[in-house]
């Protein structure tokens, strides 16, 4: 049914615009979008890919408090085992690799001064080659 100019003005004032038919270019754009939707799967939301959690971590079944930083975590957040229970993965002590453990051990030995005690001093003469070393006494 047709609208009077007064009705059109009232609808425009309250934010409702009268429906207009899309132009030719708009109809073509709509058809292209619908064709693209059909190619990609009908416009349905794709299922989320399950992201693997870090080893030793789980999603929280219910909210709680991290025992190391005393901050709350919500239901569904990733948590891991910490010293006194379950908490944030960043609050858990980091496990050192074998190379890092050896480095820390050697650093402690150097700082304690026990590194070179078991080695004898060099018998090289200053400015000479190893073949012209002094005979050991």
BABADREN-280675 format. One line per field, with one value per atom (N, C-alpha, C): x, y, z; residue in three letters; atom name. Coordinates in Angstrom, 3 decimals. Atoms other than C-alpha are relative to their C-alpha. Example, Ala and Ser with C-alpha at 12.3 -4.5 7.8 and 13.67 -1.06 7.14 Angstrom:
BEGIN
u 0.890  12.300  0.900  -0.820  13.670  -0.770
v -1.190  -4.500  1.200  -1.190  -1.060  1.090
w 0.000  7.800  0.000  -0.060  7.140  0.730
type Ala  Ala  Ala  Ser  Ser  Ser
atom N  CA  C  N  CA  C
This chain:
BEGIN
u 0.841  0.000  0.882  -0.739  1.141  -0.013  -0.073  2.183  -0.164  0.146  1.265  1.322  -1.235  4.046  0.166  -0.088  3.199  0.493  -0.446  3.676  1.478  -1.411  6.988  0.872  -0.763  8.174  0.070  0.022  7.120  0.965  -0.921  9.047  1.448  -1.359  12.123  0.445  -0.329  11.961  0.355  -0.302  11.972  1.078  -1.137  14.840  -0.312  0.343  12.946  -0.057  -0.005  13.650  -0.923  0.816  11.215  0.911  -0.811  12.476  0.135  -0.263  14.102  0.533  -0.540  14.875  1.451  -1.403  18.596  0.167  -0.285  20.048  0.666  -0.570  21.538  1.368  -1.350  25.117  -0.075  0.150  23.941  -0.490  0.499  22.004  1.111  -1.124  25.103  0.981  -0.912  27.241  -0.572  0.644  24.709  0.114  -0.111  24.719  1.414  -1.396  28.548  0.305  -0.231  28.584  -0.667  0.691  26.020  0.711  -0.745  28.011  1.280  -1.223  31.175  -0.314  0.406  29.314  -0.213  0.242  28.232  1.307  -1.295  31.824  0.708  -0.733  33.156  -0.731  0.673  30.602  -1.347  1.356  27.274  -0.095  0.049  28.227  -0.137  0.091  28.134  1.295  -1.195  30.534  0.861  -0.924  33.575  0.254  -0.289  34.248  1.390  -1.298  37.070  0.949  -1.007  40.260  0.460  -0.447  41.287  1.485  -1.384  44.487  0.574  -0.548  46.707  0.549  -0.483  47.508  1.453  -1.375  51.073  -0.006  -0.093  52.240  -0.169  0.229  50.993  -1.029  0.997  48.292  -1.396  1.396  44.514  -0.820  0.910  41.541  -0.712  0.594  40.100  -1.476  1.400  36.816  -0.831  0.664  35.964  1.063  -0.924  37.514  0.735  -0.776  40.133  1.033  -1.052  43.149  1.355  -1.353  46.764  0.742  -0.665  48.778  1.319  -1.272  51.950  -0.184  0.175  50.660  -1.280  1.245  47.300  -0.987  0.971  45.421  -1.005  1.058  42.142  0.127  0.155  41.671  -1.422  1.391  38.306  -0.160  0.323  36.585  0.395  -0.398  38.063  1.388  -1.360  41.452  0.988  -1.043  44.621  0.749  -0.747  46.221  0.955  -0.968  49.125  0.361  -0.373  50.516  1.136  -1.059  52.536  0.338  -0.513  54.234  -1.104  1.014  51.164  -1.387  1.312  48.355  0.002  0.151  47.121  -0.023  -0.042  47.796  0.375  -0.357  48.887  1.268  -1.211  51.439  1.241  -1.134  53.649  0.535  -0.423  53.796  0.722  -0.651  55.104  1.502  -1.449  58.856  0.378  -0.404  60.496  1.031  -0.958  62.324  1.166  -1.195  65.892  0.378  -0.495  67.319  1.335  -1.262  70.435  1.143  -1.061  72.651  -0.080  0.154  71.192  0.424  -0.427  71.734  1.516  -1.454  75.370  0.626  -0.509  75.933  -0.098  0.178  74.511  0.980  -0.943  76.677  1.418  -1.337  79.850  0.140  -0.051  79.016  0.175  -0.139  78.621  1.412  -1.377  82.011  0.987  -0.904  83.713  -0.120  0.206  82.153  0.549  -0.556  83.274  1.520  -1.449  86.833  0.593  -0.548  87.192  0.240  -0.117  87.478  1.386  -1.317  91.205  0.951  -0.875  92.548  0.661  -0.536  93.012  0.947  -0.857  94.942  1.347  -1.332  98.689  0.239  -0.273  100.085  0.680  -0.580  101.239  1.514  -1.454  104.887  0.506  -0.417  104.965  0.831  -0.775  107.614  -0.632  0.586  106.442  0.718  -0.570  107.014  0.607  -0.579  108.034  -1.104  0.968  106.343  -0.050  0.099  105.189  1.163  -1.101  108.136  1.231  -1.170  110.631  -0.332  0.359  109.169  1.145  -1.016  111.298  -0.269  0.234  111.802  -0.602  0.618  109.661  0.964  -0.934  111.548  -0.584
v -1.175  0.000  1.232  -1.246  3.516  0.735  -0.787  5.857  1.474  -1.440  9.460  0.674  -0.702  12.025  0.176  -0.165  12.514  -1.297  1.287  8.770  -0.226  0.127  8.772  0.861  -0.908  11.738  -0.532  0.550  10.054  -1.184  1.143  6.879  0.467  -0.531  8.895  0.613  -0.638  10.768  -1.033  1.027  7.557  -0.970  0.799  6.070  -1.085  1.039  3.760  0.600  -0.467  4.277  -0.901  0.870  3.055  -0.913  0.979  -0.063  0.408  -0.305  0.513  -1.252  1.128  -2.033  0.287  -0.230  -2.534  0.218  -0.267  -1.238  -1.201  1.104  -3.419  -0.394  0.320  -3.169  -0.663  0.618  -4.006  -1.439  1.363  -7.049  -0.920  0.810  -8.285  -0.302  0.210  -7.819  -1.036  0.977  -9.776  -1.401  1.304  -12.624  -0.549  0.455  -12.749  -0.477  0.382  -12.880  -1.336  1.268  -15.692  -1.154  1.055  -17.656  -0.339  0.250  -17.241  -0.775  0.716  -18.435  -1.479  1.391  -21.604  -0.755  0.656  -22.341  -0.317  0.186  -21.951  -0.859  0.914  -24.199  0.488  -0.393  -22.460  1.070  -1.071  -19.700  -0.499  0.530  -22.024  0.312  -0.242  -21.334  -1.251  1.135  -23.531  -0.435  0.513  -25.768  0.442  -0.444  -24.494  -1.181  1.042  -26.463  -0.099  0.177  -27.922  0.334  -0.401  -26.220  -0.869  0.851  -28.631  0.832  -0.691  -27.589  -0.365  0.367  -27.456  -1.250  1.250  -30.699  0.252  -0.128  -31.116  1.055  -1.030  -28.454  -0.537  0.353  -28.753  1.289  -1.143  -26.425  -0.121  -0.003  -25.425  -0.380  0.415  -27.178  1.040  -1.073  -24.327  1.029  -1.084  -21.020  -0.274  0.163  -20.785  1.098  -0.974  -18.893  -0.676  0.527  -19.450  0.118  -0.067  -20.344  0.772  -0.724  -18.578  1.502  -1.447  -15.188  0.528  -0.339  -15.208  0.762  -0.583  -14.065  -1.081  0.950  -15.674  -0.450  0.482  -17.818  -0.507  0.353  -18.508  -1.400  1.308  -21.623  -0.026  0.151  -22.863  0.528  -0.489  -21.136  -1.155  1.024  -23.171  0.132  0.016  -24.163  -1.185  1.089  -26.396  -0.223  0.349  -28.061  0.919  -0.814  -25.650  -0.606  0.593  -26.207  -0.455  0.345  -26.144  -0.231  0.250  -27.059  0.327  -0.336  -25.768  1.501  -1.441  -22.322  0.329  -0.483  -20.248  -0.691  0.627  -21.854  0.881  -0.903  -18.759  0.000  0.021  -19.214  -1.297  1.285  -22.790  0.150  -0.088  -23.219  -0.637  0.487  -23.657  -1.100  1.092  -26.922  0.321  -0.305  -26.446  -1.164  1.045  -28.329  -0.505  0.584  -30.479  1.006  -0.981  -27.748  1.128  -1.065  -25.116  -0.474  0.536  -27.390  -0.065  0.089  -28.003  1.386  -1.360  -24.276  0.539  -0.479  -23.474  -0.682  0.736  -26.189  0.558  -0.533  -24.877  1.417  -1.363  -21.291  -0.009  0.099  -22.294  -0.428  0.436  -24.080  1.141  -1.130  -21.010  1.017  -0.967  -18.717  -0.504  0.566  -21.108  -0.098  0.030  -21.045  -1.384  1.355  -24.788  -0.511  0.494  -24.942  -0.467  0.303  -24.907  -0.553  0.504  -26.344  -1.317  1.317  -29.838  0.004  -0.041  -28.686  0.594  -0.541  -28.119  1.237  -1.186  -24.816  -0.372  0.255  -24.581  0.085  -0.050  -25.304  0.660  -0.731  -23.211  1.202  -1.216  -20.513  1.119  -1.136  -17.067  0.226  -0.232  -16.617  -1.230  1.226  -20.239  -0.939  1.003  -23.169  -1.128  1.105  -26.257  -0.979  0.963  -28.288  0.447  -0.478  -26.078  0.238  -0.146  -26.632  -0.477  0.421  -27.071  -1.443  1.371  -30.594  0.092  0.003  -31.400  -0.478  0.373  -31.686  -0.966
w 0.000  0.000  0.000  0.067  -0.643  1.330  -1.220  2.101  -0.357  0.196  2.451  0.341  -0.347  2.657  1.505  -1.453  6.337  0.655  -0.550  7.035  -0.306  0.365  5.158  0.895  -0.860  7.188  1.423  -1.359  10.443  0.120  -0.019  9.552  -0.060  0.113  8.572  1.316  -1.277  11.884  1.056  -1.004  13.922  -0.473  0.421  11.917  -0.991  0.959  9.575  -1.393  1.381  5.909  -0.816  0.850  3.275  -0.816  0.716  1.514  -1.457  1.399  -1.833  -0.658  0.740  -4.496  -0.308  0.337  -5.004  -1.492  1.398  -8.240  -0.650  0.773  -10.941  0.537  -0.506  -9.603  1.371  -1.313  -6.089  -0.117  0.195  -7.322  -0.481  0.475  -9.183  1.128  -1.137  -6.066  0.960  -0.888  -4.005  -0.589  0.654  -6.566  0.101  -0.115  -6.539  1.419  -1.395  -2.733  0.313  -0.240  -2.698  -0.687  0.707  -5.303  0.752  -0.769  -3.242  1.271  -1.208  -0.142  -0.290  0.367  -1.953  -0.192  0.226  -2.971  1.304  -1.249  0.574  1.015  -0.925  2.197  0.455  -0.329  2.213  1.072  -0.985  4.637  1.423  -1.351  7.615  0.735  -0.804  10.454  -0.001  0.009  10.179  1.443  -1.336  13.147  0.414  -0.491  15.324  0.053  -0.092  15.036  1.444  -1.370  18.352  0.093  -0.193  19.481  1.105  -1.052  21.372  1.155  -1.192  24.916  0.252  -0.367  26.226  0.874  -0.751  27.795  1.500  -1.440  31.363  0.351  -0.258  30.977  -0.295  0.219  31.126  -0.007  -0.113  30.819  1.351  -1.333  34.191  -0.073  -0.048  34.971  0.747  -0.737  37.347  0.378  -0.338  38.390  1.299  -1.216  41.092  0.127  -0.242  42.388  -0.141  0.172  41.368  1.329  -1.300  44.500  -0.005  0.014  43.314  -0.164  0.207  42.065  0.643  -0.688  43.923  -0.880  0.922  40.806  -0.385  0.348  39.786  -1.445  1.371  36.705  -0.141  0.242  35.122  -0.547  0.550  33.945  -1.470  1.390  30.651  -0.313  0.247  31.027  0.112  -0.035  30.510  1.320  -1.258  33.825  -0.012  -0.097  34.784  1.458  -1.359  37.875  0.451  -0.599  40.056  1.353  -1.238  43.404  0.964  -1.006  45.658  -0.585  0.595  43.245  -1.479  1.413  39.898  -0.153  0.230  38.442  -1.423  1.339  35.454  -0.502  0.544  33.103  0.174  -0.194  33.453  1.420  -1.404  37.224  0.367  -0.282  37.013  -0.200  0.207  37.423  -1.325  1.313  34.049  0.164  -0.049  33.504  -0.917  0.772  32.323  -0.900  0.893  29.371  0.536  -0.458  29.785  -0.151  0.221  28.311  1.018  -0.990  30.645  1.386  -1.307  33.675  0.095  -0.007  32.688  0.097  -0.057  32.138  1.422  -1.369  35.589  0.952  -0.837  37.172  -0.162  0.258  35.488  0.542  -0.508  36.414  1.514  -1.454  40.052  0.378  -0.287  39.934  -0.192  0.242  38.461  1.121  -1.076  41.056  1.332  -1.238  43.815  -0.063  0.136  42.422  -0.127  0.053  41.954  -1.407  1.375  38.181  -0.364  0.520  37.513  1.064  -1.057  40.779  -0.379  0.324  39.413  -1.184  1.175  36.347  0.368  -0.280  36.439  -0.863  0.797  35.184  -1.312  1.312  31.577  0.063  0.030  30.837  -1.282  1.187  27.677  0.416  -0.235  27.571  -0.812  0.680  26.588  -1.320  1.312  22.851  -0.639  0.557  22.235  -0.441  0.435  20.590  1.024  -0.972  22.508  -0.100  0.126  21.139  0.786  -0.729  22.955  1.467  -1.413  26.393  0.879  -0.967  29.465  0.399  -0.519  30.672  1.396  -1.307  33.673  1.035  -1.083  36.931  0.958
type Unk  Unk  Unk  Unk  Unk  Unk  Unk  Unk  Unk  Unk  Unk  Unk  Unk  Unk  Unk  Unk  Unk  Unk  Unk  Unk  Unk  Unk  Unk  Unk  Unk  Unk  Unk  Unk  Unk  Unk  Unk  Unk  Unk  Unk  Unk  Unk  Unk  Unk  Unk  Unk  Unk  Unk  Unk  Unk  Unk  Unk  Unk  Unk  Unk  Unk  Unk  Unk  Unk  Unk  Unk  Unk  Unk  Unk  Unk  Unk  Unk  Unk  Unk  Unk  Unk  Unk  Unk  Unk  Unk  Unk  Unk  Unk  Unk  Unk  Unk  Unk  Unk  Unk  Unk  Unk  Unk  Unk  Unk  Unk  Unk  Unk  Unk  Unk  Unk  Unk  Unk  Unk  Unk  Unk  Unk  Unk  Unk  Unk  Unk  Unk  Unk  Unk  Unk  Unk  Unk  Unk  Unk  Unk  Unk  Unk  Unk  Unk  Unk  Unk  Unk  Unk  Unk  Unk  Unk  Unk  Unk  Unk  Unk  Unk  Unk  Unk  Unk  Unk  Unk  Unk  Unk  Unk  Unk  Unk  Unk  Unk  Unk  Unk  Unk  Unk  Unk  Unk  Unk  Unk  Unk  Unk  Unk  Unk  Unk  Unk  Unk  Unk  Unk  Unk  Unk  Unk  Unk  Unk  Unk  Unk  Unk  Unk  Unk  Unk  Unk  Unk  Unk  Unk  Unk  Unk  Unk  Unk  Unk  Unk  Unk  Unk  Unk  Unk  Unk  Unk  Unk  Unk  Unk  Unk  Unk  Unk  Unk  Unk  Unk  Unk  Unk  Unk  Unk  Unk  Unk  Unk  Unk  Unk  Unk  Unk  Unk  Unk  Unk  Unk  Unk  Unk  Unk  Unk  Unk  Unk  Unk  Unk  Unk  Unk  Unk  Unk  Unk  Unk  Unk  Unk  Unk  Unk  Unk  Unk  Unk  Unk  Unk  Unk  Unk  Unk  Unk  Unk  Unk  Unk  Unk  Unk  Unk  Unk  Unk  Unk  Unk  Unk  Unk  Unk  Unk  Unk  Unk  Unk  Unk  Unk  Unk  Unk  Unk  Unk  Unk  Unk  Unk  Unk  Unk  Unk  Unk  Unk  Unk  Unk  Unk  Unk  Unk  Unk  Unk  Unk  Unk  Unk  Unk  Unk  Unk  Unk  Unk  Unk  Unk  Unk  Unk  Unk  Unk  Unk  Unk  Unk  Unk  Unk  Unk  Unk  Unk  Unk  Unk  Unk  Unk  Unk  Unk  Unk  Unk  Unk  Unk  Unk  Unk  Unk  Unk  Unk  Unk  Unk  Unk  Unk  Unk  Unk  Unk  Unk  Unk  Unk  Unk  Unk  Unk  Unk  Unk  Unk  Unk  Unk  Unk  Unk  Unk  Unk  Unk  Unk  Unk  Unk  Unk  Unk  Unk  Unk  Unk  Unk  Unk  Unk  Unk  Unk  Unk  Unk  Unk  Unk  Unk  Unk  Unk  Unk  Unk  Unk  Unk  Unk  Unk  Unk  Unk  Unk  Unk  Unk  Unk  Unk  Unk  Unk  Unk  Unk  Unk  Unk  Unk  Unk  Unk  Unk  Unk  Unk  Unk  Unk  Unk  Unk  Unk  Unk  Unk  Unk  Unk  Unk  Unk  Unk  Unk  Unk  Unk  Unk  Unk  Unk  Unk  Unk  Unk  Unk  Unk  Unk  Unk  Unk  Unk  Unk  Unk  Unk  Unk  Unk  Unk  Unk  Unk  Unk  Unk
atom N  CA  C  N  CA  C  N  CA  C  N  CA  C  N  CA  C  N  CA  C  N  CA  C  N  CA  C  N  CA  C  N  CA  C  N  CA  C  N  CA  C  N  CA  C  N  CA  C  N  CA  C  N  CA  C  N  CA  C  N  CA  C  N  CA  C  N  CA  C  N  CA  C  N  CA  C  N  CA  C  N  CA  C  N  CA  C  N  CA  C  N  CA  C  N  CA  C  N  CA  C  N  CA  C  N  CA  C  N  CA  C  N  CA  C  N  CA  C  N  CA  C  N  CA  C  N  CA  C  N  CA  C  N  CA  C  N  CA  C  N  CA  C  N  CA  C  N  CA  C  N  CA  C  N  CA  C  N  CA  C  N  CA  C  N  CA  C  N  CA  C  N  CA  C  N  CA  C  N  CA  C  N  CA  C  N  CA  C  N  CA  C  N  CA  C  N  CA  C  N  CA  C  N  CA  C  N  CA  C  N  CA  C  N  CA  C  N  CA  C  N  CA  C  N  CA  C  N  CA  C  N  CA  C  N  CA  C  N  CA  C  N  CA  C  N  CA  C  N  CA  C  N  CA  C  N  CA  C  N  CA  C  N  CA  C  N  CA  C  N  CA  C  N  CA  C  N  CA  C  N  CA  C  N  CA  C  N  CA  C  N  CA  C  N  CA  C  N  CA  C  N  CA  C  N  CA  C  N  CA  C  N  CA  C  N  CA  C  N  CA  C  N  CA  C  N  CA  C  N  CA  C  N  CA  C  N  CA  C  N  CA  C  N  CA  C  N  CA  C  N  CA  C  N  CA  C  N  CA  C  N  CA  C  N  CA  C  N  CA  C  N  CA  C  N  CA  C  N  CA  C  N  CA  C  N  CA  C  N  CA  C  N  CA  C  N  CA  C  N  CA  C  N  CA  C  N  CA  C  N  CA  C  N  CA  C  N  CA  C  N  CA  C  N  CA  C  N  CA  C  N  CA  C  N  CA  C  N  CA  C  N  CA  C  N  CA  C  N  CA  C  N  CA  C  N  CA  C  N  CA  C  N  CA  C  N  CA  C  N  CA  C  N  CA  C  N  CA  C
